[in-house]
């Protein structure tokens, strides 16, 4: 668990991390540099789940050996499917990271929602639903590796 008090934002007691795959952890189906090491560093503290439509059919192979669960969502109704998934885990101790329009509902429901803007860009609705917006997945994961950064960004 990652526990930290953020003045004006409240206590964070994060136990679960849910991530989008393509556009967030990967570009064109290939895992982005530094992702595997950061996820491995976070795995002792957080249960890690990756949600994907697996557009390129590479998610399981790209994430092999990384301590995470890979969950494929159907092509239709992805935003709602991702929302149902995070609600089934419990949103109070959950951080969600994504970039696509289909990530907006899970980011909005999560205790902490982080949007990333990388090679694919990020949907405006997802940016609006997020608590934080960062340029890369490395930056997003580093917020969790170094949680005092969350205080600097989220305090009131």
Number of C-alpha atoms within 10 A of each C-alpha: 15 16 13 15 15 18 12 10 12 13 12 20 16 21 18 24 25 27 25 25 30 25 24 27 28 21 15 14 18 17 20 18 12 12 18 17 10 17 21 16 15 19 16 11 17 22 17 22 20 20 23 20 17 19 13 11 11 16 24 15 11 17 20 12 10 16 17 18 15 20 18 18 17 12 12 9 10 19 18 15 20 26 20 15 18 24 15 9 12 15 22 17 19 26 26 26 29 32 31 23 15 20 30 28 22 32 32 21 21 26 19 22 25 26 30 28 19 17 13 15 14 21 18 12 16 25 25 14 20 25 18 18 22 15 14 18 27 18 13 20 20 16 17 20 16 10 17 13 12 19 17 11 13 14 12 10
